Amino acid sequence: MNSTITVNDFSKHLFWNVDLEKFDLDKHKVQMIQKVLEYGRINDWNLLKQYYGLEEIKNVSLNLRSLDAVTLSFVSTIFKIDKSKFRCYKHRQSVENYWNS
């Protein structure tokens, strides 16, 4: 983990609902990775890779309960892992969608 990177280096729009004074990149790793994957810019992605490394991002993303379809396709392609291996894919399949039935 790159200790020179702080939460202030990331795009401000990622933290509209977070108190930056209390946000710790190590303690809130899962939340940080999900925010950057779904809402971050390319600079945020590069910072995320520098701070956590691809292996840690992969491990966290495999266990996230939810990811939008575009983000799931992105991480599936980046890590060369079938979408069905991701927890969010399995979880989505088990939840009935009443609005489109």
N, C-alpha and C positions, 0 to 999 in steps of 0.2 A: 504494500500500500504506500502510495506516495503522500508523505506527510506535508508536502508544500501546497497541496490542493486543499482548498476550504470550500465550504458551502457557498460562500460569496462569489466563487469563480463561476458557478453555474448560472443559467438564465434565471432572472428574477420571477418570471411568470410561473415557474415550477413550484414556488413556495407561497402562493397566495393564501393558503390556509395553514401556514406553519409559522411558529415563532422562531425566527432564525437564531436568536440568542440561545435557545435550548436545543437546537437541532444538531445532532452529532452524527457525522457520516458513518462511523463505525456502529454505533448503537442503533441507528435507523437505516441500516443497509438495505433491507428489503424494500422499504418505502422509497428510498432514493433511487434504487435501480428501476423499480416500476414506474416512477414518475418520469425518469429520463427516457426509458424505453417508449412510453406512450405519448409523452408531450414534449420531449426534449428536441433540441436542434442538434445539428451535426457536431458543433463544438462541445455540447453537453455529452454526447456519445463518446467523443475522444477523451474528454476529461474522465468520464466513467471508466473507460478502458484503462487509462493511466492509473487511476486510484485503486480499483478493485482487481483488474485483470480479467481477461476473457473467461477463464475457468470459473471464477467466482460468480461472474454475471450469468454464465450458463447454469450453474448449480441453483442460483436463486430463481432464474426465470423458469426452470423446469418445475419448480414447486409453487409458483404463484397461482393463486386461486382464480384470478381473472386477468385476461389480456384481450384487447380488441383484436379483431381478425387480421388487420394489417400488421400489427406488432407481432402477433403469433407467427405470421408468415415470414416476417423479417428475421426473428430469432431462430426460427426453424431453418431458414436458409443459411444464416451466418454460421450456426453451429452444426449444420448438416445432420439434423436430428428430425425424424418424422414427427409431424404435429401431434400424432396420437400419443406420443411419449410425454407430452406436457400435461401437467395437472389441470391447467385451465381448460384444455381441450376435453379431457375426460369429464370434468365438472360440468361443462357446458352441455355435453351430451346427456347427462343425467337429469338436467333440469328441463321440465316441460315448458314450452313457449306457448302460453295461452293466447297471445295477441295475434299470432299468425296461423292459428289452427283452423 
